[in-house]
Amino acid sequence: MAYEIPPDLAGMSLLEIAEAVSARKLPPVDSWKPDSTSDSNMRIAADGTWYHDGSPITRPAMVRSFASLLWRDPADGQHYLVTPHYRQTIEVEDAAFIAVDLSVQDDALAFRLNTDEIVVAGPDNPLRAEGDPDVPAIYLAVRHGCEARVDRSTWLQLAQHALDQADSMTVSSQGETFSLVPRL
């Protein structure tokens, strides 16, 4: 079955976004507890590029497949590729994903990731601000402890939305309010 790229976020209704999110079937990596662990020789660079043995992985389908197996250990922050019988460490320079687009729909902020997944910010997928107030880094919880860093153009969309709503640097999505200013 060929992969179908989801439509542009700007052209999707909130219902279409919700349907796209619920249609995505992911493996239950959080329930798998393999005993064997090794190094995958893989790395996700800060710009979202995936590498294996130092060479970029250029096939988007491979990246999407590997991304579906990502899990982050809450105890030590280590990222893993997990299968039912095996797990492999993977180096993540900043965040496992990059949020590359934003759509504001009613009371929901929908983000498209560099893997073409759509994540709606809210209680299960909160936003958090890190870094310096003058140069913040905004992160979106994705799944299994993994996060997406909001890229610059998407951050500008998000900041403009915050200013348009309340002339403050907060945004709301699905009943939750998130500050876009890092705590000092």
N, C-alpha and C positions, 0 to 999 in steps of 0.2 A: 504494500500500500504506500503510495507516494505521500510525502509530507506536504501539507497544505499550510502555507504561511497565513496566519490570521490577518484579517483586514486591518487597515489603519485604525488606530484607537480613536482618532477624531471623528471617524465615520460610524462608530459603534454606539448604540444606545446602552444604557445601564443594564437592561435585560440581556442584550447580546454579550456584554462583557461578563455578566454573571454566568451565562450559559457556557461561554468559552472557558471560564475558570473551572466550572464543575465538570466539563467534558474531559479535562486533562486528567488522565489516569496515571498515577505514579506508583512505583514499587513501595512497599511498606518498610523502608529501610530503618525506621525507628524501632521496629519490632524485631529486626534481625540482630542476633548477638553472636557473631562468629568468634571462634577462639583464635584463629590464625590471623596474624597481622604481618604485613611487609610494606615496603616502600614502592609506590607506583612509578617513581621517577617522573612524576607529573607536577606541573606548577601552573597556577592561574596568576598571571601578571596583574598588576594594579589596573591596567587598561582593559582587563577582561579577556585577554588572549590566553588561550590554553596551550601549554607546551608539554611535549613528551620527549624525554632524553635531549632537551635543549632545542628541539625543533617545534615550530608552531603546528598545532593541529588545524588544518585548513578546511576540513569537511565539517560544516555546521551540524550535520546530522550526528556525527560522532560526538561533538561537544554537547548537543542536546541529550544524547544518550548517557554520557558520563555524568552530566549535570543532574539527571534524574536519580543518580545513585549517591549523591552527596549527603553527608551527615557530619555535623560538627559536635564534638564531645563537649558538653557543657562544663565539665570539670577542668579541662586544660585548654580548651579552645582549638584543639587539633582537628583538622578536617580529614575526612576519610571518604573513599569510594567503598560502598558496602554492598555485599551480596549475601545470600543466606549462609554461605559457608566460609567467606573470606572477607577481609577488609584490608585496604591499602591506604597508607597515608598519602596525602596530597598537600603540597605547599600552596598556601594562598597568601599572596603578598598584601592584599588589603581586604577585599570582599570577594565572595565566590561569584557574584553576579554584578552586572551594571544595569541600573534603571536608565533606559535610553529615551523614554517618552512618557508623557503624562496626559491623561484625559480627566477633566473635572465633569462629573455627572451627578446632578442633584447633590446629595450629601455623601458622595464617594469620590475618592481619588484613586484612579486606576493607573497602574504603571506597567509599561511593557519592558521586559528585560532583554538583555542582549541574546538570550536564548529563545526569544519570541514568546515566552510565557507572559501571562498577564497576572498581576497581583494587585488586589485592592487593599489599600491601607485601612486599618481598623484595629479592633481589639486583638485579633489573632496575628495581624501583620502590622505592628506599630512602626512608626518613624522615630528615629532618634538623631539628635544633633551632636556632633563631636567637633573637636578642633578649636579654632580661634573664632570669636564672634565676627571678626572681619573676613575670615576665610573659613567658613564652616564646611564640614563634611556631613552630609545627610545620608543616613542608612535606613533601609527598609527591611524588616524581618521578612524572610521568604518562607522557609520551612526547615525543619530539622536542625535548628540553630544556625542556619546559613542566612547571610544577608546580601543585599544588593546596595552598592553605593550609587547614589543619584549622580548622574553625570552633570557637567556644567550647564548644558542647555536645558536639561530637565529641571535642574535646581533653579534656573532663572524663571522658568514657567511656574514653578511652585512658589517662589518668592513673590512673583507678580500676583498670583492668585491670593496669597496671604495679604498683600497690601490692598488689593481690590476688595477683599471681604471686610477687613476691620482695621486697616491701617496699622496692623501689628504684624509681628513675625510668627503668627501661629496659623495652623490650618486644622480643619476638622474633616474627618472621614468616618462614616458609619458610627456616628455618635461619640467618637473619641477626638480629643484635641491634642495636637502635637506642636511643641515649640520648635522653631527652626533656628533658634539661637542656642549655642552650646552653653552648658553650665560651666562656670569657672570654678 
